[in-house]
Amino acid sequence: MSEAVGAIIVAAGSGTRMAGLDKLFTEVAGRPMLAHAIAPFEECELVGRIVLVLAAEKVLRGRELVEAQAFSKVRNVVAGGVQRQDSVRLGLDALGDCDYVAVHDGGRPLVSAALIERGLAAAREAGAAAPALRIADTVKEADDRGIVARTLDRSRLWAVQTPQVFRYQLLVRAHREVTADATDDAAMIEALGAPVRLFEGERRNVKVTTAEDLEWVRWVLEPGVESVSGLGTD
């Protein structure tokens, strides 16, 4: 019997670091940035349905985007909550029961179908999986004054991305039982004491939080755009 796989794309934040620019609907390479984040899930044969979670004031515009881009797998566009985990919970409610669910940040427009498929494979083995990259820079912990407290062992440190993939019922349980604030869904699974498998992420799968990030994404997607100073693809 085939697996039922759903996806929740979360983009309900305020985007305060973009200086008034609505990154989600900014056109990049002929379509809104948010459409680039949705498209790989639409194209991935393993994903059967998608729920889009946006800030309440953007829901109508999101529905118009889905219609204009002919995203047939997007079953619902719903308003998010106060915190990110509230938005994911509302997305789970709208998605309905399935075997596995991928949760992705709408601010990561360079996600690939291959990354989604690797995440599902890892979640089949461990129940919960998150893409991640090993930290290349030296990482230091500092106090409130900016004074270094210690240097961390980077050989054990990973920078985590999305999409994170879970057994649906495991993620539902986490959102029911874990009440502490969490920056991602993997942390909620950790709070349950359940394992989270890390799998190899993709360096181009950046999260757009600044105008410079958006400029870099534009450079990747639009041939002929001049390279962003100080940034590269390797």
C-alpha positions as CSV (number, residue, x, y, z in Angstrom):
1,M,0.0,0.0,0.0
2,S,1.4,3.4,-0.9
3,E,2.3,5.9,1.8
4,A,0.3,9.1,2.2
5,V,2.7,12.0,2.4
6,G,1.7,15.6,3.1
7,A,3.6,18.9,3.3
8,I,3.1,22.0,5.4
9,I,4.8,25.1,4.1
10,V,5.0,27.7,6.9
11,A,5.4,31.4,6.1
12,A,3.4,33.2,8.8
13,G,6.2,35.4,10.3
14,S,6.3,39.1,10.1
15,G,9.6,39.4,8.2
16,T,10.8,42.3,10.2
17,R,14.3,42.1,9.0
18,M,13.3,42.9,5.4
19,A,12.8,46.6,5.9
20,G,9.2,46.6,4.7
21,L,9.8,44.3,1.7
22,D,7.3,41.4,1.4
23,K,9.8,38.7,0.5
24,L,7.2,36.0,-0.1
25,F,5.5,37.8,-3.0
26,T,8.6,39.5,-4.4
27,E,9.1,38.3,-8.0
28,V,12.2,36.3,-8.7
29,A,12.8,34.6,-12.1
30,G,9.3,35.3,-13.2
31,R,7.3,34.1,-10.2
32,P,6.8,35.1,-6.5
33,M,9.5,33.8,-4.2
34,L,7.0,31.7,-2.3
35,A,6.0,29.9,-5.5
36,H,9.6,28.7,-5.8
37,A,9.3,27.2,-2.3
38,I,6.1,25.4,-3.1
39,A,7.0,24.1,-6.6
40,P,9.4,21.3,-5.6
41,F,6.7,19.8,-3.3
42,E,4.2,20.1,-6.1
43,E,6.6,18.3,-8.5
44,C,7.7,15.6,-6.0
45,E,5.8,12.4,-6.8
46,L,6.0,11.3,-3.2
47,V,4.0,14.3,-1.9
48,G,0.2,14.0,-2.2
49,R,-1.1,17.1,-0.7
50,I,0.1,20.5,0.6
51,V,-1.1,23.0,3.1
52,L,0.2,26.6,3.1
53,V,0.2,28.5,6.4
54,L,0.5,32.3,6.1
55,A,-0.1,35.4,8.2
56,A,-3.9,36.1,8.3
57,E,-3.6,39.2,6.2
58,K,-1.8,37.3,3.5
59,V,-4.2,34.3,3.2
60,L,-6.2,35.7,0.3
61,R,-3.1,36.7,-1.6
62,G,-1.7,33.2,-1.0
63,R,-4.8,31.6,-2.4
64,E,-4.5,33.8,-5.5
65,L,-0.9,32.7,-5.9
66,V,-1.9,29.1,-5.7
67,E,-4.6,29.6,-8.4
68,A,-2.3,31.6,-10.7
69,Q,0.5,29.0,-10.4
70,A,-1.9,26.1,-10.9
71,F,-0.6,24.3,-7.8
72,S,-3.0,21.3,-7.8
73,K,-1.7,19.7,-4.6
74,V,-2.3,22.7,-2.4
75,R,-5.5,21.7,-0.6
76,N,-5.7,24.7,1.8
77,V,-4.2,28.0,2.6
78,V,-4.8,28.8,6.3
79,A,-3.9,31.6,8.8
80,G,-1.0,30.9,11.2
81,G,-0.7,31.5,14.9
82,V,1.3,33.7,17.2
83,Q,4.4,31.4,17.3
84,R,5.8,29.2,14.6
85,Q,4.8,26.0,16.5
86,D,1.2,27.4,16.6
87,S,1.3,27.8,12.8
88,V,2.6,24.3,12.3
89,R,-0.1,22.9,14.6
90,L,-2.8,24.7,12.6
91,G,-1.2,23.3,9.4
92,L,-1.4,19.8,10.8
93,D,-5.1,20.3,11.6
94,A,-5.7,21.5,8.0
95,L,-3.6,18.7,6.5
96,G,-5.4,15.8,8.1
97,D,-4.1,12.3,8.9
98,C,-1.3,10.9,6.7
99,D,1.7,8.7,7.2
100,Y,4.4,11.3,6.9
101,V,4.5,15.0,6.9
102,A,7.3,17.4,5.7
103,V,7.4,20.8,7.3
104,H,9.2,23.5,5.3
105,D,10.0,27.2,5.8
106,G,8.3,29.2,3.0
107,G,11.4,31.5,3.2
108,R,13.6,28.8,1.7
109,P,12.9,29.0,-2.1
110,L,15.8,26.9,-3.3
111,V,14.7,23.6,-1.8
112,S,14.9,20.6,-4.2
113,A,12.7,17.6,-4.7
114,A,15.8,15.4,-4.1
115,L,16.1,16.9,-0.6
116,I,12.5,16.2,0.1
117,E,13.0,12.6,-1.0
118,R,16.1,12.1,1.1
119,G,14.2,13.5,4.1
120,L,11.4,11.0,3.6
121,A,13.9,8.1,3.4
122,A,15.5,9.2,6.6
123,A,12.2,9.6,8.4
124,R,11.1,6.1,7.4
125,E,14.1,4.8,9.3
126,A,14.1,7.1,12.4
127,G,10.6,8.6,12.6
128,A,12.0,12.1,12.4
129,A,14.6,13.6,10.2
130,A,16.1,17.1,9.5
131,P,18.5,18.3,6.8
132,A,21.7,19.8,8.1
133,L,25.1,21.0,7.2
134,R,28.3,20.6,9.2
135,I,29.5,23.9,10.7
136,A,32.7,25.0,8.9
137,D,33.4,28.1,11.0
138,T,34.8,28.2,14.5
139,V,31.8,28.8,16.9
140,K,32.2,30.7,20.2
141,E,29.7,31.1,23.1
142,A,29.7,34.6,24.6
143,D,28.0,36.3,27.6
144,D,25.7,39.3,27.4
145,R,28.7,41.7,27.1
146,G,30.1,39.9,24.1
147,I,32.9,38.3,26.1
148,V,33.8,34.8,24.9
149,A,32.8,32.1,27.5
150,R,34.1,29.1,25.5
151,T,34.8,27.8,22.1
152,L,32.5,25.0,21.0
153,D,33.6,21.7,19.4
154,R,32.5,22.3,15.8
155,S,33.0,18.6,14.9
156,R,29.7,17.9,16.6
157,L,27.8,21.0,15.4
158,W,25.3,21.1,12.5
159,A,23.3,24.0,11.0
160,V,19.8,22.6,10.5
161,Q,17.5,23.4,7.6
162,T,14.0,22.4,6.4
163,P,12.1,20.5,5.1
164,Q,12.0,18.4,8.3
165,V,10.1,15.1,7.8
166,F,8.2,13.2,10.5
167,R,5.8,10.4,11.1
168,Y,2.6,12.3,11.2
169,Q,1.3,10.9,14.5
170,L,4.7,11.6,16.1
171,L,4.6,15.2,15.2
172,V,0.9,15.5,16.2
173,R,1.9,14.1,19.6
174,A,4.8,16.5,20.0
175,H,2.5,19.5,19.3
176,R,0.0,18.1,21.8
177,E,2.5,17.4,24.6
178,V,5.4,19.9,24.3
179,T,4.4,23.4,25.5
180,A,7.9,25.0,25.7
181,D,8.9,27.3,22.9
182,A,10.9,25.6,20.2
183,T,12.6,27.1,17.1
184,D,11.9,24.1,15.0
185,D,9.8,20.9,15.0
186,A,12.9,18.7,15.4
187,A,13.4,20.3,18.8
188,M,9.8,19.4,19.8
189,I,10.6,15.7,18.9
190,E,13.8,15.9,21.0
191,A,11.7,17.2,23.9
192,L,9.7,13.9,23.7
193,G,12.9,12.0,24.0
194,A,12.5,10.6,20.5
195,P,15.4,10.4,18.1
196,V,15.9,12.8,15.2
197,R,18.1,11.7,12.3
198,L,20.2,14.3,10.5
199,F,20.7,13.9,6.8
200,E,22.8,15.9,4.4
201,G,21.3,19.3,3.5
202,E,22.1,21.5,0.6
203,R,24.2,24.7,0.8
204,R,22.0,26.6,-1.7
205,N,18.9,25.9,0.5
206,V,19.3,29.2,2.3
207,K,16.6,30.9,4.4
208,V,15.8,34.4,3.1
209,T,15.8,36.7,6.1
210,T,17.6,39.8,4.7
211,A,17.6,41.8,1.5
212,E,21.1,40.4,0.8
213,D,19.7,36.8,1.0
214,L,17.0,37.7,-1.5
215,E,19.6,39.2,-3.8
216,W,21.6,36.0,-3.7
217,V,18.6,33.9,-4.5
218,R,17.9,36.2,-7.5
219,W,21.4,35.7,-8.7
220,V,21.0,31.9,-8.5
221,L,17.7,31.8,-10.3
222,E,18.1,34.5,-12.8
223,P,21.0,33.9,-15.3
224,G,22.9,37.0,-16.1
225,V,22.3,38.8,-12.8
226,E,25.6,40.1,-11.5
227,S,27.0,38.1,-8.6
228,V,26.4,39.4,-5.1
229,S,29.5,40.9,-3.5
230,G,31.0,38.6,-1.0
231,L,28.7,35.7,-1.6
232,G,29.1,32.6,-3.7
233,T,27.6,29.2,-4.4
234,D,30.3,26.9,-3.2
